[in-house]
Amino acid sequence: MNIVVCISQTPDTATKVAVGADGKNIDAKGVKFVLNPYDEFAVEEGLQLRAANGGEVTLVCVGGDGAKEAIRLGIAMGADKAVLVKDEERADSFRVVSGIADVVRAANPDIILLGRQSIDYDSAQVGPMLAEMLDMPCVSFVTKLEISGNAVRAERDIEGGKEVVETSLPCVVTAQKGLNEPRYPKLPDIMKAKAKPIAEVAAPSVAARVETLAMRKPADKTGGKIFEFSPENVKELVRLLHEEAKVI
């Protein structure tokens, strides 16, 4: 089975993020970048599919040289090879997908796996957009995946429950937490991954379709108010919820 897993590098959720001097991007100084956590589920699922069906797992990532750290983690987990679509700009989803699509077409995979979304922009657009560009079916937010021949049966999260979807290969699948338990690479595998080559291709000359006009941190939370129980305080609480908080 020819398996492609698309990954991205994102700031660690435990890292304190500040807005950069341009007011449109984060200040990368002191920020720890990691393999996008949802992509770890996609990599693990690719490795399990390879174990069950044979074949190889290829990682595809869009980014600059810094993204190689995330790629090498995927290789240390067990991926066979990797391609970096070299793009130093912080591109929008359309430009990212345009770069991925060219590589994927050349690979002619049976299945394409991605995390449900990146934890920085949280748009969840890359998987469905990639499927549209490649004219493939897409199943998103998948928590269970079964493949028999060319038949695909996937269970996915929806609001308030689960949904079972059937489709066929080739297809695009975005991974949700619960699909599997990603493995931790061992130290020898981490060291070997550092020596493995990463193929590089130039990003396509595609203009972004979304522009970030401004970025700002949310306002600091104000202190709460505590009321003792009394009919007067109940009336005051209702007034504040209506006039100040505007939630009723």
C-alpha positions as CSV (number, residue, x, y, z in Angstrom):
1,M,0.0,0.0,0.0
2,N,1.3,3.4,-1.0
3,I,0.6,5.7,2.0
4,V,1.2,9.4,2.1
5,V,0.9,11.3,5.4
6,C,0.8,15.1,5.4
7,I,2.3,16.7,8.5
8,S,3.0,20.2,9.7
9,Q,5.1,21.9,12.4
10,T,3.3,23.9,15.0
11,P,4.1,25.8,18.3
12,D,4.0,23.6,21.3
13,T,0.8,24.1,23.3
14,A,2.9,24.6,26.4
15,T,4.9,27.4,24.9
16,K,4.1,31.0,25.7
17,V,3.4,32.8,22.5
18,A,3.8,36.5,21.9
19,V,2.7,38.6,18.9
20,G,5.6,39.7,16.7
21,A,6.6,43.2,15.9
22,D,4.7,43.3,12.6
23,G,1.4,42.6,14.5
24,K,0.6,39.8,12.0
25,N,2.7,36.8,13.1
26,I,3.9,35.3,16.3
27,D,7.3,36.1,17.7
28,A,9.2,32.9,17.1
29,K,11.9,33.8,19.6
30,G,11.9,31.2,22.4
31,V,9.0,29.3,20.9
32,K,9.4,25.5,20.8
33,F,8.0,23.9,17.6
34,V,6.7,20.4,17.5
35,L,5.1,17.9,15.1
36,N,1.4,18.9,15.1
37,P,-0.2,16.6,17.7
38,Y,-3.1,15.5,15.4
39,D,-0.6,14.6,12.7
40,E,0.9,12.1,15.1
41,F,-2.3,10.1,14.9
42,A,-2.1,10.2,11.1
43,V,1.5,9.0,11.1
44,E,0.7,6.2,13.5
45,E,-2.3,5.1,11.4
46,G,-0.1,5.1,8.3
47,L,2.4,2.9,10.0
48,Q,-0.3,0.5,11.1
49,L,-1.7,0.3,7.6
50,R,1.8,-0.5,6.3
51,A,2.2,-3.2,8.9
52,A,-1.1,-4.8,7.9
53,N,-0.8,-4.4,4.1
54,G,2.8,-3.8,3.3
55,G,4.1,-0.9,1.2
56,E,5.7,2.3,2.4
57,V,4.8,5.5,4.2
58,T,5.9,8.9,2.8
59,L,5.7,12.1,4.8
60,V,5.0,15.4,3.0
61,C,5.5,18.7,4.8
62,V,5.3,22.4,3.7
63,G,7.7,24.8,5.5
64,G,11.2,26.0,5.9
65,D,14.3,24.3,7.2
66,G,12.9,24.4,10.7
67,A,10.2,22.0,9.7
68,K,12.8,19.2,9.3
69,E,12.7,18.7,13.0
70,A,9.1,17.6,12.8
71,I,9.8,15.5,9.7
72,R,12.6,13.7,11.5
73,L,10.3,12.8,14.4
74,G,7.9,11.2,11.9
75,I,10.8,9.3,10.3
76,A,11.9,8.2,13.8
77,M,8.4,6.9,14.4
78,G,8.9,4.6,11.3
79,A,8.1,6.5,8.1
80,D,10.1,5.3,5.1
81,K,10.9,8.6,3.4
82,A,9.9,12.3,3.4
83,V,9.5,15.3,1.1
84,L,9.8,18.9,2.2
85,V,8.0,21.4,0.1
86,K,10.3,24.4,0.7
87,D,8.4,27.5,1.6
88,E,9.7,29.9,4.1
89,E,6.6,32.1,4.1
90,R,3.7,31.5,6.6
91,A,1.3,30.5,3.8
92,D,-2.5,30.2,4.0
93,S,-4.2,26.8,3.6
94,F,-4.7,27.2,-0.2
95,R,-1.0,27.8,-0.8
96,V,0.0,24.9,1.5
97,V,-2.4,22.5,-0.2
98,S,-1.2,23.6,-3.6
99,G,2.3,22.6,-2.6
100,I,1.2,19.3,-1.2
101,A,-1.1,18.4,-4.1
102,D,1.8,18.4,-6.7
103,V,3.9,16.0,-4.6
104,V,0.9,13.7,-3.9
105,R,-0.1,13.5,-7.5
106,A,3.4,12.4,-8.4
107,A,3.3,9.8,-5.6
108,N,0.0,8.3,-6.7
109,P,-0.9,7.0,-3.2
110,D,-3.7,4.6,-2.2
111,I,-4.5,6.7,0.8
112,I,-3.6,10.2,2.2
113,L,-3.7,10.7,5.9
114,L,-3.6,14.1,7.8
115,G,-4.3,15.3,11.3
116,R,-7.9,16.8,11.5
117,Q,-6.3,20.3,11.8
118,S,-3.2,22.1,12.9
119,I,-3.3,23.4,16.5
120,D,-2.1,26.9,15.5
121,Y,-4.6,28.1,12.9
122,D,-7.3,25.4,13.7
123,S,-9.0,25.9,10.3
124,A,-9.4,22.2,9.5
125,Q,-9.3,23.2,5.8
126,V,-6.2,21.3,4.4
127,G,-7.7,17.8,4.3
128,P,-11.0,18.6,2.5
129,M,-9.2,21.2,0.2
130,L,-6.6,18.6,-0.7
131,A,-9.3,16.1,-1.6
132,E,-11.0,18.6,-3.7
133,M,-7.8,19.4,-5.6
134,L,-7.1,15.7,-6.2
135,D,-10.7,14.8,-7.0
136,M,-10.8,12.2,-4.2
137,P,-13.4,11.4,-1.5
138,C,-12.6,12.8,2.0
139,V,-13.6,11.5,5.4
140,S,-12.7,13.9,8.2
141,F,-12.4,13.6,12.0
142,V,-12.0,9.9,11.8
143,T,-11.7,7.8,15.1
144,K,-11.9,4.3,13.5
145,L,-10.7,3.2,10.1
146,E,-11.2,-0.2,8.5
147,I,-9.9,-1.0,5.0
148,S,-10.7,-4.2,3.1
149,G,-9.4,-4.3,-0.5
150,N,-10.5,-1.0,-1.9
151,A,-13.4,-0.6,0.5
152,V,-13.1,1.9,3.3
153,R,-15.3,2.1,6.4
154,A,-14.7,5.0,8.7
155,E,-16.2,6.1,12.0
156,R,-16.1,9.9,12.5
157,D,-16.9,12.4,15.2
158,I,-20.0,14.6,14.6
159,E,-21.7,16.9,17.0
160,G,-23.5,14.8,19.6
161,G,-22.4,11.4,18.4
162,K,-20.7,9.3,15.8
163,E,-21.2,8.7,12.1
164,V,-20.1,5.7,9.9
165,V,-19.0,6.5,6.4
166,E,-18.1,4.1,3.6
167,T,-16.0,5.0,0.6
168,S,-13.3,3.6,-1.6
169,L,-9.6,4.0,-2.2
170,P,-7.9,6.3,-3.1
171,C,-9.2,8.7,-0.5
172,V,-8.2,11.4,2.0
173,V,-8.7,10.8,5.7
174,T,-8.1,13.3,8.5
175,A,-7.3,11.8,11.9
176,Q,-9.0,12.6,15.2
177,K,-7.8,11.8,18.7
178,G,-8.9,8.3,19.6
179,L,-8.0,6.8,16.2
180,N,-4.9,5.2,17.8
181,E,-2.2,5.7,20.3
182,P,0.9,7.2,18.6
183,R,4.1,5.4,19.4
184,Y,7.1,7.1,21.1
185,P,10.2,6.7,18.9
186,K,13.2,5.1,20.6
187,L,16.5,6.8,21.0
188,P,18.3,4.7,18.3
189,D,15.5,5.5,15.9
190,I,15.8,9.2,16.6
191,M,19.5,9.0,16.0
192,K,19.0,7.1,12.7
193,A,16.4,9.6,11.5
194,K,19.0,12.4,11.7
195,A,21.0,10.7,9.0
196,K,18.2,9.9,6.6
197,P,17.9,12.2,3.6
198,I,14.8,14.5,3.2
199,A,13.9,15.2,-0.4
200,E,13.2,18.9,-1.1
201,V,11.1,20.5,-3.8
202,A,10.3,24.1,-4.4
203,A,6.9,25.4,-3.4
204,P,4.6,26.4,-6.4
205,S,4.3,30.0,-7.2
206,V,0.8,30.4,-5.9
207,A,-0.6,33.6,-4.3
208,A,-2.2,33.3,-0.9
209,R,-6.0,33.8,-0.8
210,V,-6.2,34.7,2.8
211,E,-4.3,37.6,4.4
212,T,-3.7,38.1,8.1
213,L,-4.5,41.8,8.8
214,A,-3.8,41.8,12.5
215,M,-3.0,39.4,15.4
216,R,-3.6,40.2,19.1
217,K,-3.7,38.3,22.3
218,P,-7.1,38.1,24.1
219,A,-7.8,40.7,26.8
220,D,-6.9,39.8,30.3
221,K,-9.8,38.3,32.3
222,T,-11.3,40.6,34.8
223,G,-11.9,39.6,38.4
224,G,-15.2,37.8,39.3
225,K,-17.9,39.0,41.6
226,I,-19.2,37.0,44.6
227,F,-22.7,37.6,45.9
228,E,-24.3,36.4,49.1
229,F,-27.7,34.9,48.6
230,S,-30.6,37.4,49.0
231,P,-33.5,38.5,46.8
232,E,-31.8,41.8,46.1
233,N,-28.6,40.2,45.0
234,V,-30.4,37.8,42.7
235,K,-32.0,40.8,41.0
236,E,-28.6,42.5,40.8
237,L,-27.0,39.3,39.4
238,V,-29.7,39.0,36.7
239,R,-29.1,42.7,35.8
240,L,-25.4,42.3,35.4
241,L,-25.7,39.2,33.3
242,H,-28.1,41.1,31.1
243,E,-26.5,44.5,30.9
244,E,-22.8,43.9,31.3
245,A,-22.1,40.2,30.4
246,K,-24.9,40.3,27.8
247,V,-25.5,36.5,28.1
248,I,-29.2,36.7,28.9
